[in-house]
Amino acid sequence: MAVRGLWDDLLTRMGTGAVVALIGIAAIWAGGLWLQALTVLVAAVMVWELARMLDPASPALTLASVAGAALLVAEFVPPGWAMPLLVLPAMVGFGQLHRHRSTFTVFTLMIMLASYGLYVIRSDFGFIWLFWLVLVVIATDVFGYFAGRFIGGPKFWPRVSPKKTWAGTIAGWVAAAGVGVLFIAENAAGPQLIGISVAVSMASQIGDIAESAVKRRVGVKDSSSLLPGHGGLFDRFDGMLGASLFLLFVAQLVDFPYGLA
């Protein structure tokens, strides 16, 4: 029974993950208003989950509404005007929360910048490279999950994330490198895309660990119960936060997509 229950949970997790991935990829392919709607919805829900985790007495729904409205407007105006809008929800929350204000401020800034960044990446680089980013994060998560599950071994940071192992962590890097190789073959990008893919994988893992640290600090298992087998949107998209933010910085430092013919 215990083994059956274990696999039942795995099937639920995989099913939910597949649905979320298909919705995300469809919105990325469509771009425009569809991607804007998805990023606004996800950002608003993540801010709501974050506020509820950190301070149950906070006006979480109001803060989520501010975040969603600010991001919606930011995606329609020039970047210079978008910047204060992206910071606004963090400032509002800082004045409304009674606990963990600094944590809320930092993570809300990450959520807003990463969500805006996904829209920018789609606009500047097109579907194929935002699709690459999503595949790197998915491959890191899936291969890391199964390697950690079946190989086991030393824990990465047991006090914060007791299930994460070094085997799973490294498997995520290898999977991301494989995604990089595939995109080099299909898109004539330079070989250093492999290194960028691995670095993006690492950034997504840092996002995952950072969210785990927040949950551990406030004593909750999941950010919410919206997604069966995963918890909340924050639990599902924490890796994408780290990956999106990192790629925004990478695009300023290297010729990305590197060596594209």
DRENGU-649276 format. One record per residue (C-alpha): x, y, z; residue number from 1. Coordinates in steps of 0.1 Angstrom, whole numbers. Example, Ala and Ser with C-alpha at 12.3 -4.5 7.8 and 13.67 -1.06 7.14 Angstrom:
2
{pt {123,-45,78},1}
{pt {137,-11,71},2}
//
This chain:
261
{pt {0,0,0},1}
{pt {28,24,9},2}
{pt {44,18,-26},3}
{pt {11,23,-43},4}
{pt {5,55,-24},5}
{pt {39,67,-34},6}
{pt {32,62,-71},7}
{pt {-3,77,-67},8}
{pt {13,109,-55},9}
{pt {38,108,-84},10}
{pt {10,104,-110},11}
{pt {-9,133,-95},12}
{pt {22,155,-95},13}
{pt {30,145,-131},14}
{pt {-5,151,-143},15}
{pt {-8,186,-127},16}
{pt {27,195,-139},17}
{pt {18,184,-175},18}
{pt {-14,206,-175},19}
{pt {5,236,-161},20}
{pt {33,231,-187},21}
{pt {9,228,-216},22}
{pt {-10,260,-206},23}
{pt {23,278,-202},24}
{pt {37,267,-235},25}
{pt {5,275,-253},26}
{pt {5,310,-239},27}
{pt {42,314,-248},28}
{pt {35,303,-284},29}
{pt {5,326,-287},30}
{pt {24,355,-271},31}
{pt {7,390,-269},32}
{pt {-24,393,-248},33}
{pt {-24,355,-239},34}
{pt {11,357,-224},35}
{pt {3,390,-207},36}
{pt {-28,375,-192},37}
{pt {-9,344,-179},38}
{pt {20,364,-164},39}
{pt {-4,388,-147},40}
{pt {-25,360,-132},41}
{pt {5,340,-120},42}
{pt {22,370,-105},43}
{pt {-10,381,-87},44}
{pt {-16,346,-73},45}
{pt {20,343,-62},46}
{pt {19,376,-43},47}
{pt {-13,365,-27},48}
{pt {3,332,-16},49}
{pt {34,350,-4},50}
{pt {15,375,17},51}
{pt {-7,348,33},52}
{pt {24,327,42},53}
{pt {44,355,57},54}
{pt {15,373,75},55}
{pt {-19,357,76},56}
{pt {-34,389,89},57}
{pt {-22,409,58},58}
{pt {-46,421,31},59}
{pt {-33,395,7},60}
{pt {-60,398,-18},61}
{pt {-55,436,-20},62}
{pt {-18,432,-25},63}
{pt {-24,406,-52},64}
{pt {-47,430,-70},65}
{pt {-21,458,-68},66}
{pt {5,434,-82},67}
{pt {-17,422,-110},68}
{pt {-28,457,-120},69}
{pt {7,471,-118},70}
{pt {21,443,-140},71}
{pt {-7,446,-165},72}
{pt {0,483,-170},73}
{pt {38,478,-170},74}
{pt {35,454,-200},75}
{pt {18,481,-221},76}
{pt {41,511,-214},77}
{pt {77,518,-223},78}
{pt {103,501,-200},79}
{pt {113,533,-182},80}
{pt {77,539,-171},81}
{pt {73,502,-162},82}
{pt {101,502,-136},83}
{pt {82,521,-108},84}
{pt {51,500,-114},85}
{pt {71,468,-109},86}
{pt {84,481,-76},87}
{pt {51,495,-64},88}
{pt {36,462,-50},89}
{pt {66,456,-28},90}
{pt {64,491,-14},91}
{pt {27,488,-7},92}
{pt {32,454,10},93}
{pt {61,467,31},94}
{pt {37,492,46},95}
{pt {9,467,51},96}
{pt {25,436,66},97}
{pt {33,434,103},98}
{pt {57,405,100},99}
{pt {85,395,76},100}
{pt {84,428,57},101}
{pt {118,425,42},102}
{pt {112,389,29},103}
{pt {79,401,13},104}
{pt {97,430,-3},105}
{pt {125,410,-18},106}
{pt {103,381,-31},107}
{pt {77,404,-45},108}
{pt {103,423,-64},109}
{pt {115,390,-78},110}
{pt {80,380,-88},111}
{pt {73,412,-105},112}
{pt {106,415,-123},113}
{pt {106,378,-134},114}
{pt {70,380,-147},115}
{pt {78,412,-166},116}
{pt {110,395,-178},117}
{pt {92,366,-193},118}
{pt {72,390,-214},119}
{pt {103,409,-224},120}
{pt {122,377,-234},121}
{pt {92,367,-256},122}
{pt {91,401,-272},123}
{pt {129,405,-278},124}
{pt {139,369,-286},125}
{pt {108,352,-298},126}
{pt {90,320,-290},127}
{pt {119,297,-295},128}
{pt {141,312,-268},129}
{pt {114,315,-241},130}
{pt {105,279,-250},131}
{pt {142,270,-244},132}
{pt {141,287,-210},133}
{pt {110,268,-200},134}
{pt {124,235,-211},135}
{pt {156,241,-191},136}
{pt {136,247,-160},137}
{pt {113,217,-166},138}
{pt {143,194,-174},139}
{pt {161,205,-143},140}
{pt {130,199,-121},141}
{pt {120,165,-137},142}
{pt {154,149,-139},143}
{pt {164,163,-105},144}
{pt {132,148,-90},145}
{pt {137,113,-104},146}
{pt {175,112,-98},147}
{pt {170,123,-62},148}
{pt {142,98,-58},149}
{pt {160,67,-73},150}
{pt {197,75,-66},151}
{pt {194,93,-33},152}
{pt {227,99,-16},153}
{pt {240,130,3},154}
{pt {215,158,9},155}
{pt {222,192,-7},156}
{pt {209,213,23},157}
{pt {189,191,46},158}
{pt {179,218,71},159}
{pt {160,238,44},160}
{pt {151,212,17},161}
{pt {154,177,32},162}
{pt {144,159,0},163}
{pt {169,177,-23},164}
{pt {201,156,-30},165}
{pt {233,163,-47},166}
{pt {225,135,-72},167}
{pt {192,153,-81},168}
{pt {210,187,-83},169}
{pt {237,174,-107},170}
{pt {212,155,-128},171}
{pt {194,188,-133},172}
{pt {225,204,-146},173}
{pt {231,174,-170},174}
{pt {195,176,-183},175}
{pt {199,214,-189},176}
{pt {231,208,-208},177}
{pt {212,183,-229},178}
{pt {185,209,-237},179}
{pt {213,233,-247},180}
{pt {228,207,-271},181}
{pt {194,202,-287},182}
{pt {189,239,-293},183}
{pt {224,243,-307},184}
{pt {216,216,-333},185}
{pt {182,230,-342},186}
{pt {190,268,-341},187}
{pt {227,271,-351},188}
{pt {235,288,-317},189}
{pt {271,287,-304},190}
{pt {284,259,-281},191}
{pt {285,283,-251},192}
{pt {247,280,-250},193}
{pt {254,247,-231},194}
{pt {271,267,-203},195}
{pt {243,292,-202},196}
{pt {218,264,-200},197}
{pt {236,249,-170},198}
{pt {238,283,-153},199}
{pt {201,289,-159},200}
{pt {195,255,-144},201}
{pt {215,265,-113},202}
{pt {196,298,-110},203}
{pt {163,279,-111},204}
{pt {175,256,-83},205}
{pt {185,286,-63},206}
{pt {149,300,-68},207}
{pt {135,266,-56},208}
{pt {158,266,-25},209}
{pt {150,302,-16},210}
{pt {113,295,-16},211}
{pt {119,264,5},212}
{pt {138,285,30},213}
{pt {109,309,32},214}
{pt {84,281,38},215}
{pt {107,266,64},216}
{pt {110,299,82},217}
{pt {73,304,85},218}
{pt {65,268,92},219}
{pt {44,259,62},220}
{pt {47,229,38},221}
{pt {31,245,7},222}
{pt {24,281,-4},223}
{pt {-12,271,-10},224}
{pt {-33,241,-21},225}
{pt {-42,253,-56},226}
{pt {-22,227,-76},227}
{pt {-27,190,-66},228}
{pt {7,173,-60},229}
{pt {26,206,-61},230}
{pt {10,230,-35},231}
{pt {7,265,-49},232}
{pt {18,285,-79},233}
{pt {47,297,-59},234}
{pt {58,261,-53},235}
{pt {55,254,-91},236}
{pt {71,286,-105},237}
{pt {99,292,-79},238}
{pt {124,278,-103},239}
{pt {112,300,-131},240}
{pt {116,331,-110},241}
{pt {154,324,-106},242}
{pt {158,314,-142},243}
{pt {140,344,-156},244}
{pt {158,369,-135},245}
{pt {192,353,-143},246}
{pt {185,353,-180},247}
{pt {176,390,-179},248}
{pt {211,397,-164},249}
{pt {228,373,-188},250}
{pt {213,391,-218},251}
{pt {230,422,-207},252}
{pt {264,406,-203},253}
{pt {268,381,-232},254}
{pt {256,379,-268},255}
{pt {224,360,-262},256}
{pt {214,338,-279},257}
{pt {251,331,-281},258}
{pt {266,327,-316},259}
{pt {232,326,-333},260}
{pt {237,325,-370},261}
//
